[in-house]
Amino acid sequence: MTPITAVFDKNLTKQKDISVELTLNGNTFTGIKDGSTVLAKGTDYTVTDNTVKLSKDYLADKSVGELKLTFDFSKGVDPVLTVTITDTTLGGTITPTTATFDKNIEKQADIETTLDAAGHTLKGIKLGSQQLVEDEDYTISGSTITFLKESLANLKKGTYKIVFDLSAGTDPVLTLTVVDTTISQGSIKVQMFNITTAEQSNSLSPKFKLVNTGTESIDLSEVKLRYYYTVNGDVGQNFWCDWSSIGSSNVTGSFVKMSNAETDADHYVEIGFTSGAGSLAAGQSIEIQTRITKTDWTTYDQSDDYSFAGSGSGYADWSKVTAYISDSLNWGEEP
């Protein structure tokens, strides 16, 4: 069979049928398959004597990339034609190509982009695999597309790709970063410093001060603290409360692997309190000195840990440790 490789350009001005010459060697040609899909003779391809012609209309519907077509013969090894699908059609563009949305309710704002569709038709807009809905998620006015803050506010923090689906050419992509600069400050606040500040260490040793900034006492059994970090090797871990002003035995610690890992946090330790910890009176504080190690005593790299404070040897307000009362965020910013 000649050739065994070919190139097809989806550009309308350059689309051409692809001809393949068969060498039968006494065999019978029975058809063509794309994986398990059988191509339709007379529609997807035609056969004249020993020449197979792949239709440009069939090829134009294929995605950019490699297409492997198996030519079935009655005997012997079936040869494969590898077609590289390209598209030199002028693609559309957007301005800007990146944007940031802040979930902080005081900073939420619509995001505007300008689309140059290069003469093509905008068929729709997708956020990942999700089809966005016009007038609910975005509006169109001339060449300006506005993504509505009410819809954006429902997204979790992270990076998203918004694809502008055009009828031809390369689809432009808006890279959207969702952040949240909200720092929840309610009736408690957390101060912290790390006893061990070396970037490489076989233990994490955050020391916490929990302060009641409100006017009423707080049942400590309803309070949780979270310290976020990267585990640098997913093995078992140990938690110790080395000392606390309410008694070490009244402090608990559990490890959670985050389902949506960030570059600077894939685990957190959740610190809680037993009923024996009692309550924290208005204006009062407690201290907790903790230590975390792996069961095999391998090292952590603290330099990429969200909650790590690389400097300071005394307590300071630290919003990268979160605090919850009855499972509701009351202090800090989650990663």
Secondary structure by P-SEA (a helix, b strand, c coil): cccccccccccccbbbbbbbbbbcccccccccccccbbbbccccccccccbbbbbaaaaaaccccbbbbbbbccccbbbbbbbbbbbccccccccccccccccccccbbbbbbbbccccccccccccccccccccccccccccbbbbbaaaaaaccbbbbbbbbcccccbbbbbbbbbbbcccccccbbbbbbbccccccccbbbbbbbbbcccccccccccbbbbbbbbcccccbbbbbccccccccccbbbbbbbbccccccccbbbbbbccccccccccccbbbbbbbbbcccccccccccccccccccccccccccbbbbccccccccccc
